[in-house]
Amino acid sequence: MDLQLSNKLALVTGSTSGIGKGIAETLLKEGAEVIVNGRTEERVNNLVEELSSLGKVHGIVADLSKADESEKLVDEVKNLGNLDILINNMGMFEVKAFEEVTDEEWMTYFQTNVVSAVRLSRQFLPEMLARDTGRVLNIASEAGVKPLAQMIPYSVTKSSLISLSRGLAEMTKGTNVTVNSVLPGPTWTDGVAAFMKGAAAEEGKDLEKFTEDYFKDNEPTSLIQRFATVEEVASTVTFLASPLSSAINGSAQRVEGGIIRSI
C-alpha cells in the first residue's frame, strides 16, 4: 500500500532510540523526509548516519524540556521547509514509589512529557491549519488510561497527552488537519530487552520463560500475552501520519495488545 508520504516533511522528537527511532525509520521507508531529534550530538549524528541510506534525514540536537532549546529546534525545522507531520514522541519514565516523587520531579515529568508537545504544537499546528494540511501525533501510553501504581507521574502525564490531543483536534474541525494520540502498551525496545535480560538472569530464569511469566503475573488482561514490537507501533503511527488516515481525528489509538479491558 502506498501511504502517499513522498515529499512530506516529518519531525519525530526523542527519536535516537526505541519507538521514536522505529517511527523515523518507517517514515523514511515510506518516502518521507524525516527530522530526528535527541539531546546529544553524538547520538543524533550516529542516527542520521545509520538511517541516511533509507532517505533524506536531518538531525537536530535539542532538549525539548527546555523552552530555549525548543525555540532553537523550531527555527531549524522552519529553515528546512513547511512541516507536514509532527510526532511528539519524547518522554521519560521511572519506576518509583509515589510518596518518593518530589515536586521538582513532577515538574520535570510535565516539562518533558507534556509541555514539550504543547510548545511544538503551538508553533506548528496553526501553520498546518493555514495550509489546510498536516498531521499531529502525540505518543501517549496505555498507562494514560490504565494508570500504573509504580509509575504514577508517567501515567498522569500520558493522560494529559491524550486530553491535549483531543483538545487540539477540536481546533481542526472542517479541515484536512488531524490530531491523534497513540497508546502503545509494553513494547520490546532495546531498553526493555536489557532490563528483562538482567531481571531474568537475576532470578536464574530463561528469558523466554521469564517474559511469559511477566505477562501472566503483571499484565493478565493482555490479549496477545507478549510485548508489542517497535515495528508494530511504528507502522500504526506511520499510517496515522499518512493522507490515507483523513477520517481518523481526535482518536486515542490503542496499540497495547488488549490490556485495557473495555470496549
C-alpha positions as CSV (number, residue, x, y, z in Angstrom):
1,M,0.0,0.0,0.0
2,D,1.3,3.4,-0.9
3,L,0.9,5.7,2.1
4,Q,1.4,8.8,0.0
5,L,4.2,10.1,2.2
6,S,6.7,11.0,-0.5
7,N,8.0,14.6,-0.1
8,K,6.3,15.0,3.3
9,L,8.5,16.6,5.9
10,A,8.2,14.9,9.3
11,L,9.7,15.6,12.8
12,V,10.0,12.8,15.3
13,T,11.1,14.0,18.7
14,G,13.1,11.8,21.1
15,S,14.0,9.6,18.2
16,T,17.5,8.3,18.8
17,S,16.3,5.0,20.2
18,G,13.2,2.9,20.9
19,I,9.8,3.7,19.4
20,G,10.9,7.1,18.1
21,K,13.7,5.6,16.1
22,G,11.4,3.0,14.7
23,I,8.9,5.6,13.7
24,A,11.6,7.6,11.9
25,E,12.8,4.5,10.1
26,T,9.3,3.5,9.0
27,L,8.5,7.0,7.7
28,L,11.8,7.1,5.7
29,K,10.9,3.7,4.1
30,E,7.6,5.2,3.1
31,G,9.3,8.1,1.3
32,A,9.0,10.9,3.9
33,E,11.8,13.4,4.6
34,V,12.5,13.0,8.3
35,I,14.0,15.2,11.1
36,V,15.3,13.2,14.0
37,N,16.0,14.7,17.4
38,G,17.8,13.9,20.6
39,R,19.7,15.5,23.4
40,T,23.2,14.6,22.5
41,E,25.1,15.4,19.3
42,E,26.8,12.1,19.2
43,R,23.6,10.1,19.3
44,V,21.8,12.3,16.7
45,N,24.8,12.2,14.3
46,N,25.1,8.4,14.7
47,L,21.4,8.0,13.9
48,V,21.5,10.3,10.9
49,E,24.4,8.2,9.5
50,E,22.6,5.0,10.2
51,L,19.3,6.0,8.5
52,S,20.7,8.0,5.6
53,S,20.6,5.1,3.3
54,L,16.8,4.9,3.6
55,G,16.1,8.5,2.5
56,K,16.6,12.2,3.3
57,V,17.2,12.6,7.0
58,H,18.2,15.6,9.1
59,G,19.3,15.7,12.8
60,I,18.6,18.4,15.3
61,V,20.1,18.3,18.8
62,A,17.8,19.8,21.4
63,D,16.5,19.0,24.9
64,L,12.8,19.8,24.4
65,S,12.0,20.0,28.1
66,K,13.7,23.4,27.9
67,A,12.0,26.4,26.3
68,D,15.1,27.9,24.7
69,E,16.1,24.7,23.1
70,S,12.6,24.1,21.8
71,E,12.7,27.5,20.1
72,K,16.1,26.6,18.5
73,L,14.6,23.4,17.1
74,V,11.6,25.2,15.8
75,D,13.8,27.7,13.9
76,E,15.9,24.9,12.4
77,V,12.8,23.0,11.3
78,K,11.3,26.1,9.6
79,N,14.6,26.6,7.7
80,L,14.1,23.1,6.2
81,G,10.6,23.9,5.0
82,N,6.9,23.5,5.9
83,L,6.4,20.7,8.5
84,D,3.7,18.2,7.4
85,I,3.9,15.8,10.2
86,L,4.7,16.4,13.9
87,I,5.2,13.4,16.1
88,N,5.7,14.3,19.7
89,N,7.4,11.2,21.0
90,M,9.9,12.4,23.5
91,G,9.2,11.2,27.1
92,M,10.6,9.9,30.3
93,F,9.6,7.3,32.9
94,E,10.9,5.8,36.1
95,V,9.6,3.1,38.4
96,K,9.4,4.9,41.8
97,A,7.1,4.9,44.8
98,F,4.5,7.8,44.6
99,E,5.5,9.2,48.0
100,E,9.1,9.5,47.0
101,V,8.5,11.6,43.9
102,T,9.3,15.3,44.7
103,D,7.6,18.4,43.4
104,E,10.7,19.1,41.3
105,E,10.5,15.6,39.7
106,W,6.8,16.1,39.0
107,M,7.6,19.4,37.2
108,T,10.3,17.6,35.2
109,Y,7.8,15.0,34.1
110,F,5.4,17.6,32.9
111,Q,8.0,19.7,31.1
112,T,9.4,16.6,29.4
113,N,6.2,14.6,28.6
114,V,3.6,17.3,28.1
115,V,4.9,20.9,27.8
116,S,7.4,19.8,25.1
117,A,4.4,18.7,23.0
118,V,2.5,21.8,23.9
119,R,5.3,24.1,22.7
120,L,5.8,22.3,19.3
121,S,2.1,22.0,18.7
122,R,1.6,25.7,19.4
123,Q,4.2,26.5,16.8
124,F,3.3,24.1,14.0
125,L,-0.4,23.4,14.3
126,P,-1.5,26.9,13.3
127,E,0.7,26.7,10.2
128,M,-0.8,23.4,9.3
129,L,-4.3,24.9,9.7
130,A,-3.4,27.8,7.5
131,R,-2.2,25.5,4.7
132,D,-5.1,23.1,5.4
133,T,-2.9,20.1,5.6
134,G,-1.0,18.3,8.3
135,R,-0.8,15.6,11.0
136,V,0.0,15.9,14.7
137,L,0.5,12.7,16.7
138,N,1.2,12.5,20.4
139,I,2.7,9.3,21.6
140,A,0.9,8.6,24.9
141,S,0.6,5.2,26.5
142,E,-1.9,2.6,27.8
143,A,-0.9,3.9,31.2
144,G,-2.8,7.1,30.3
145,V,-6.0,5.1,30.5
146,K,-4.9,2.3,32.9
147,P,-2.6,4.2,35.4
148,L,0.3,2.2,36.9
149,A,0.8,2.4,40.6
150,Q,4.5,2.2,40.3
151,M,4.7,4.9,37.6
152,I,2.0,7.5,38.7
153,P,3.7,10.6,37.3
154,Y,4.3,9.0,34.0
155,S,0.7,7.8,33.9
156,V,-0.7,11.2,34.7
157,T,1.4,12.9,32.0
158,K,0.3,10.4,29.4
159,S,-3.4,11.0,30.4
160,S,-2.6,14.7,29.8
161,L,-1.3,14.0,26.3
162,I,-4.5,12.1,25.4
163,S,-6.6,15.1,26.6
164,L,-4.3,17.6,24.8
165,S,-4.6,15.6,21.6
166,R,-8.4,15.6,21.7
167,G,-8.5,19.4,22.6
168,L,-6.2,20.2,19.7
169,A,-8.3,18.0,17.3
170,E,-11.3,20.2,18.1
171,M,-9.4,23.1,16.5
172,T,-9.2,21.2,13.2
173,K,-12.9,20.8,12.6
174,G,-13.7,21.0,8.9
175,T,-10.1,21.0,7.8
176,N,-7.6,18.4,6.3
177,V,-5.5,18.5,9.5
178,T,-5.8,15.8,12.1
179,V,-4.6,15.3,15.7
180,N,-4.5,11.9,17.3
181,S,-2.8,10.2,20.2
182,V,-1.3,6.7,20.1
183,L,-1.3,4.4,23.1
184,P,1.5,1.8,23.0
185,G,1.5,-0.9,25.6
186,P,4.6,-2.8,26.8
187,T,6.9,-2.7,23.7
188,W,10.1,-4.6,23.2
189,T,12.7,-1.8,22.8
190,D,16.4,-2.2,23.4
191,G,16.0,-0.7,26.8
192,V,13.2,-3.1,27.8
193,A,15.2,-6.0,26.4
194,A,18.2,-5.1,28.5
195,F,16.1,-4.8,31.6
196,M,14.3,-8.1,31.1
197,K,17.5,-10.0,30.4
198,G,19.0,-8.6,33.6
199,A,15.9,-9.4,35.6
200,A,15.7,-12.9,34.2
201,A,19.4,-13.6,34.9
202,E,18.9,-12.3,38.5
203,E,16.2,-14.8,39.1
204,G,18.1,-17.6,37.3
205,K,15.3,-18.0,34.6
206,D,15.3,-18.4,30.9
207,L,14.4,-15.1,29.2
208,E,11.5,-16.6,27.2
209,K,10.0,-18.2,30.3
210,F,10.6,-15.1,32.4
211,T,8.8,-13.0,29.7
212,E,5.9,-15.4,29.6
213,D,5.6,-15.2,33.4
214,Y,5.8,-11.4,33.3
215,F,2.6,-11.2,31.3
216,K,0.8,-13.8,33.4
217,D,1.8,-12.1,36.6
218,N,1.8,-8.4,35.7
219,E,-0.4,-8.0,32.6
220,P,-3.0,-10.7,32.8
221,T,-5.5,-8.7,30.8
222,S,-3.2,-8.6,27.8
223,L,-4.8,-10.5,24.9
224,I,-1.6,-11.0,23.0
225,Q,0.4,-12.0,26.1
226,R,3.6,-10.7,24.7
227,F,5.4,-7.4,24.1
228,A,4.5,-5.4,21.0
229,T,7.3,-4.9,18.6
230,V,8.7,-1.4,17.8
231,E,7.7,-2.1,14.2
232,E,4.0,-2.7,15.1
233,V,3.8,0.6,16.9
234,A,5.7,2.5,14.2
235,S,3.5,1.1,11.5
236,T,0.4,2.3,13.3
237,V,1.9,5.8,13.8
238,T,3.0,6.0,10.1
239,F,-0.4,5.1,8.9
240,L,-2.0,7.8,11.1
241,A,0.6,10.2,9.7
242,S,-0.5,9.5,6.1
243,P,-3.2,11.1,3.9
244,L,-5.0,7.8,3.9
245,S,-6.0,8.3,7.6
246,S,-8.0,11.5,7.0
247,A,-11.2,10.2,8.6
248,I,-9.3,9.4,11.9
249,N,-9.2,12.5,14.0
250,G,-9.4,13.1,17.8
251,S,-8.8,9.5,18.5
252,A,-6.7,7.7,21.1
253,Q,-5.4,4.8,19.0
254,R,-4.5,1.8,21.1
255,V,-1.5,-0.5,20.2
256,E,-1.4,-2.3,23.6
257,G,-2.5,-5.8,22.8
258,G,-5.8,-5.5,24.5
259,I,-4.5,-4.7,28.0
260,I,-7.2,-2.1,28.5
261,R,-10.3,-4.2,29.3
262,S,-13.0,-2.1,27.8
263,I,-14.9,-2.0,24.5
